[in-house]
Amino acid sequence: MIQFLVHNATGTVGVVVVENVKANQPLTGWLMREFVLTKLYRSA
């Protein structure tokens, strides 16, 4: 499931598209221009 969106790999702004994101939770995101999925962790 995609949980955040970023326009491209050099983008500095993303949009979280799910609710109730918790600290240290892994998130799967979509880099829209590159058609690539990526992961990140939300820090506290």
N, CA and C of each residue as an Amber inpcrd file, in Angstrom:
protein
   132
   0.8430000  -1.1780000   0.0000000   0.0000000   0.0000000   0.0000000
   0.8920000   1.2480000   0.0000000   0.5880000   2.1910000  -0.8330000
   1.3100000   3.4590000  -0.8850000   0.8020000   4.3560000   0.2360000
   1.7520000   4.8880000   1.0330000   1.3830000   5.7020000   2.1850000
   1.8010000   7.1620000   2.0480000   2.7120000   7.4530000   1.1100000
   3.0590000   8.8440000   0.8380000   3.4540000   9.0040000  -0.6160000
   3.3460000  10.2400000  -1.1170000   3.6690000  10.5620000  -2.5030000
   4.7030000  11.6750000  -2.5450000   5.6470000  11.5500000  -3.4640000
   6.6300000  12.6020000  -3.7360000   6.7140000  12.7230000  -5.2520000
   6.8270000  13.9500000  -5.7540000   6.8210000  14.1500000  -7.2020000
   8.0200000  13.4940000  -7.8720000   9.2370000  13.7350000  -7.3430000
  10.4230000  13.1080000  -7.9310000  11.4780000  12.8840000  -6.8520000
  12.5650000  12.2340000  -7.2160000  13.5920000  11.8390000  -6.2380000
  14.2840000  13.0300000  -5.5840000  14.2970000  14.1790000  -6.2220000
  14.9430000  15.3560000  -5.6200000  13.9340000  16.2610000  -4.9230000
  12.6820000  15.8210000  -4.8510000  11.6340000  16.6060000  -4.2140000
  11.8790000  16.7760000  -2.7200000  11.4720000  17.9000000  -2.1980000
  11.6320000  18.1740000  -0.7750000  10.2920000  18.1940000  -0.0440000
   9.2190000  17.9560000  -0.7650000   7.8840000  17.9530000  -0.1710000
   7.1800000  16.6720000  -0.5920000   6.5520000  16.0170000   0.3900000
   5.7570000  14.8330000   0.1190000   4.4200000  14.9640000   0.8150000
   3.5020000  14.0960000   0.4700000   2.1680000  14.1110000   1.0590000
   1.8740000  12.7200000   1.6070000   1.5800000  12.6510000   2.8990000
   1.1540000  11.3930000   3.5060000  -0.3210000  11.2020000   3.1760000
  -0.6710000  10.0250000   2.6790000  -2.0350000   9.7900000   2.2140000
  -2.7870000   8.7630000   3.0630000  -2.2810000   8.4890000   4.2620000
  -2.9610000   7.6030000   5.2080000  -3.0580000   8.3220000   6.5530000
  -3.9120000   7.8170000   7.4230000  -4.0800000   8.4020000   8.7510000
  -3.3130000   7.5890000   9.7910000  -3.1090000   8.2140000  10.9600000
  -2.5620000   7.5510000  12.1460000  -1.1470000   7.0070000  11.9550000
  -0.2600000   7.7870000  11.3630000   1.1360000   7.4020000  11.2240000
   1.8220000   7.6000000  12.5730000   2.5300000   6.5720000  13.0260000
   3.1810000   6.6100000  14.3350000   4.6940000   6.7110000  14.1820000
   5.3590000   7.1320000  15.2550000   6.8210000   7.2570000  15.2570000
   7.4650000   5.9140000  14.9330000   8.5440000   5.9660000  14.1570000
   9.3410000   4.7980000  13.7510000   8.5660000   3.7870000  12.9060000
   7.4430000   4.1790000  12.3750000   6.6660000   3.3070000  11.4980000
   7.2560000   3.3650000  10.0930000   7.5330000   2.2070000   9.4750000
   8.0070000   2.2340000   8.0900000   6.8670000   2.6440000   7.1570000
   7.1830000   3.5070000   6.1930000   6.1950000   3.9720000   5.2230000
   6.6770000   3.6540000   3.8170000   5.7620000   3.2420000   2.9670000
   6.0660000   2.9900000   1.5660000   5.5500000   4.1760000   0.7520000
   6.4370000   4.7190000  -0.0670000   6.0620000   5.8790000  -0.8640000
   6.3030000   5.6660000  -2.3420000   5.6820000   6.5200000  -3.1220000
   5.7930000   6.4490000  -4.5770000   6.4380000   7.7240000  -5.0820000
   7.5770000   7.5650000  -5.7810000   8.2050000   8.6770000  -6.4930000
   7.5470000   8.7110000  -7.8660000   6.6360000   9.6490000  -8.0610000
   5.7460000   9.6180000  -9.2140000   6.4660000   9.7650000 -10.5560000
   7.4100000  10.6680000 -10.6600000   8.0750000  10.8830000 -11.9510000
   8.9170000   9.6770000 -12.3620000   9.5550000   9.0190000 -11.3750000
  10.4250000   7.8830000 -11.6750000   9.6770000   6.5450000 -11.6720000
   8.4120000   6.5290000 -11.2740000   7.6370000   5.2940000 -11.1650000
   8.3500000   4.2770000 -10.2830000   8.8110000   4.7380000  -9.1080000
   9.5880000   3.9070000  -8.1900000   8.9360000   3.9570000  -6.8160000
   8.9250000   2.8070000  -6.1380000   8.5030000   2.7660000  -4.7460000
   9.7240000   2.9040000  -3.8550000   9.5740000   3.5360000  -2.7030000
  10.6650000   3.7270000  -1.7560000  10.1320000   3.5700000  -0.3460000
  11.0250000   3.3950000   0.6190000  10.6170000   3.2840000   2.0230000
  11.3170000   4.3470000   2.8380000  10.6340000   4.8000000   3.8870000
  11.2470000   5.6980000   4.8650000  10.6000000   5.4400000   6.2090000
  11.2160000   5.9760000   7.2570000  10.6750000   5.8540000   8.6060000
  10.3440000   7.2180000   9.1280000   9.1740000   7.3680000   9.7130000
   8.7840000   8.6230000  10.3270000   9.4790000   8.7100000  11.6760000
  10.1960000   9.8150000  11.9280000  10.8640000  10.0010000  13.2120000
   9.9080000  10.6910000  14.1790000  10.2490000  10.6250000  15.4420000
   9.3680000  11.1530000  16.4930000   9.2170000  12.6370000  16.4370000
